[in-house]
């Protein structure tokens, strides 16, 4: 069992963590809702994988701290003090017998099978071999957060909704959009979007997304106006898209969808390093969406098979007339 213990004016509040991802933030969709202006809407995620526990900050404004040290990804163990904005908790981890246990710091499982945060250099090395070097711990945190989005959900719509909220913050974008390819019509449909700040018109251009899909590779637009793209798409000018990243979600030759990130003219333009990290994220998301499709197909086949068996079992059995035997 894993607990967050909070003390406020002599009152103790205990929050039990579920196995897997536990999201924290000000917004009501979080599993642990914190009503404080000092806490971001999607502040952090605590991942409890007995006996190991870790916290991942989601580029929050006021930061996530463990024992007064600001972190991006950090393992947790009994006795640690976790702070999100102004709110503090003490960590209690127990095994099945109720004995307190300590967590190896930063234990994790990633798509490249790196198990411990102490092995982060191996992750960087693996990505470098693929021509996509990680340049900082922040990049590593972005990948950890992406993994959390992918493993915490089993439906593609749920994955993409949580993913865009993560990407718009991790890449300091003005907008993030996720598209999914309709399996029957082949049309590209906008499935999820997020803006920073929230509640703005989503800055998205199907022209840029279409270019990435046509090329079958990630696309970097450093200056849309200078590259002549504003003339091709009115939405680029109207929605103030100055710089953008777009990538197809492609696995084993199957086109599954696309991602797009945008920045406005008052923000720094995306660069080649952003493109490399974004490409890794897109590859991970593509694998997750393909798994979702396979899972849905299996579920559909099981339902169909179940209906056939039910009809067979309900069909009355015609017994031969006993008198006619012999």
N, C-alpha and C positions, 0 to 999 in steps of 0.2 A: 504494500500500500504506500502511496505517496501523498503527502499532505502539504498544503500551504497554510501557515498559521499567522494570522494578523492580529495585533493587539492595538486597540484604540480606546483610550480613556478607561482602562481597566476591563474592557470587554474583549474576550478572545473569540475570533471567528476562524473556523477551520474549513478549508476547502479541500475536498478529496479529488485528486487528479485521476482521470480515467486513463487506461492504457492507450498509447498512441498520442495524437496531437491534442493539446489543450490551448486554445487561442485566448489571448487576453487583450482587452481594449475597451474603449469607451462606447463603441457601437454595439447595439443590442444583439447583433448576429454572433458575437463572440461567445464562447463557452463560459468564460469568466468575464463578466461585465464590470468595469470599474468606472464609477460615476465620479470622475475627476477631470477638470479642465487640463490638468498637467499630464494626462495620459492620452496618447494618440488613439485614433479610431481603431486601427489594427496595430497594436503596440508590439506584441511579441507572441511567441508560441513556446510552450513548455512541452517537450516530448518525453513521455514516460515509457520506457521499454525495460521492464524489470530485469535485473536490478539497476539499470542505468537510467539516468535522467539528464536532460540538457535543456537549455533555453536559447532561443534564437530571436534576436532583436530584428524588427521589421523597419529599420531606418526611421525609428521613432524620433520625434522632435526633441524630447527631453531625455531620451536614452534609457537603456536597461543596464542595471548595475548588479554585480555579484560581489559581496563583501567590499563595497565602495569603489570597485573598479568597473569602469564602463566597458561593456563587452558587445560583441556582435554575435558570436557563438560561444557558449561556455557550458561545460559539464557542471552538474549540481550534485551535492552530497549532503548528508545530514549535518545540520548546524550552519549551513550557508545562509546568508541574508540576501534575499533577492529584493531589488527595488525597481519598480517601474514608475517613472515620474516621481511623485511624492509618496507613493504607497510602498510599504515594506512588508515582507513576509519572511518568516524563518522556514527552512526546509526540513521536513522529516520524511525519511525513506525507511520503510520496514519490509522485512522479508515475510514469507508466508507464516512463520512462527512468531511474528511480532517483534523480532529482534531488529534493531537499527542497523542499517547497512550504509556503506559509503559507495558513491558512484565513481568509477574511473572517469576522470574529467574528459568531457567531449566525446564519449562513445557514440558512434553513429554508423549508419549503413548508407552508402551512396551508390549511385549507378555504376561506379567503377570499383565497387567493393572495397572502399577504404573504410576500415572499421573504427579507427580511433582518430581523434583530432590531432594527436601527436604524430600521426602519419600524414598530415596535410601536405608535407613536401612530396609525398608519393602521388597525391592527387594532382599537384601542380606538375610533377614530372610526367604523369600519364597524359594530362591535357596538352603539355608541350609537345609530346610525341605526335599528337593529332594536329599540331600546328595551331593550337588554341591555348597559349599559356595563360595561367592565372597570374594577375599582376599584384594582388593584394589579398589580405584576409577578408576584405569586403566582398571581393569576387567569390571567395569561398563561402561566405555567409549567404550570398545570393543563391548559390547552388544548393546549399542546405535548405534554405527557405523554399526553393522550388521543389525539392524532393518532398518536403512536408506537404505542400499543396497536392502533389501527385499521389502520395500514399494514403492521404487522409480521406480521399474520395474515390468512389467506384463508378460514378456517372460522369460522362464527358462534360455535361452542362455545369455540374458542380465544380469540376476541376477548373474549367475555364473562368468561371465567375471568381473563384478564389485567386486564380493565377493573375488576372489583370490587376487586382487590388495589390498584390505583391509586386508586380513588375513596375507599376506606375511609381511606386515609392523607391524600389531598389535602384531603378535607373534614373531617378529624378526627372521623370517625364511629365509632360503636361497631359498626356493621354495614353492609354493602352487599350488595344482592341484585339479580340480573339474571334476568328471566323472558323466555321466548320463546314465541310463539304457535304451537301445532301447526297446520300448514297443513291437515291433514285434519279433525281433530276440532274445531279452534277453541279448544281448552283452553289455559289459561295454565300453563306448566310452569316450575318453578324450575330454572335451568340452572347458576347459579354463585353462590357466596356467600363473603364474607370478613368476619372479625371482628377487632376491635382492642381488647384483645389477642387473639392467635390462639387457636384451639381452644375457643372459647366456643359456646354454642348461638346460632344465627343469629337475631338479632332482626328478624323479618320479619312483616308483616301483609298478607294478601291483601285484607283489607277496605280498607286505604289504597290499595293498588295498584288495586283494582277501582274505587275512587272516581275516581282519576286517569284511568283508561281510559274510564269512563263520561262524564267531562267533556271528554275529548280535550284535556286541558291539564295542565301541571305543577301539583302540589299541595304546599302548605306547611302543615304542622301544627306550630305553635309549642308548644302544650301540649295533649297528647292528652286528659288528664283534664279540664282546664278546658273543652275543646271538646266534651265528652260522648262522645268516641270510645271510651273505655275500656269503657263499658257495651255498645257495639255489637260489640266484638271482645275476647274474653278474652285473646287472645295479646298485645295491647298492654300489659296489666297484667302478665301472666305473664313476658313477655320484657323488661320494663322499658323500653318504648319511650315516652320522654317527648316527643321532637320527631322529626319525620320530613319527608323530601322524597320525592315519588313522581312519576314522569313516564311517560306512554305513549311507546313507540317507534313513531312513526307517520310513514309516508312515502307521499305521493300517495294518501291514502285507505286505505292498507293497514296494518292493525294487525299489528305485528311482535313486540311484546313490551312490557316495562316495566322500569323501574329503581326501586329504593327505597334510601334511606339512612336510618339511624336514629341517634339519640343518646339516651343514658340520662339519668336525672334529675340525675346529678352533673356533666353537661356543659352548656355553653351551648346554648340553643335555636337552631335554624336561624332565619334571618331572610330578608327580602325579597332582600337582595343574594346570599345563598346560593342562593335560588331562581332568580334570573336566570342565574347561572353554571351551575347544574345544568341549566337548560332548554337552554342552548347545547350542553352536553355531550350531552344526550339527543338533540338534533337531529342532531348529528354521528354518534352511534351508530346512529340510525335509518337514516341514509344508508348507513352501512357494512353493516348487516344486509341492507338491500335489495339492495346489490351482491352480497353473499354468496349470496342466494337466486337472483339472476339467473345468477350464475356456476355454481351447482349445477344449475340448469335447463339451461344450455347444455351442461354436462358430461354430463348425463343424455341429452340429445338426441344428442350425439356418440356416446355408447356405443350407443344404440339404432340409430343410422344405421350404425355400424360393424358391428353384428351382422347387420343386413339385407344389407350389402354382402358380408360373409363368407359368409352362406348362399347368396347368388346366385353367388359365385365358386366355392363348393364343389359346387354342383349340377351333376351330370354333363350334358354337352351331347349331345343325341340327334342324330346325323348321319343324313341320309336314306340309304336303301339305294341304293348306286351302280348296282346292277343294274336297279333300277326306273326309273332316269332314262332318258329317251328311249324 
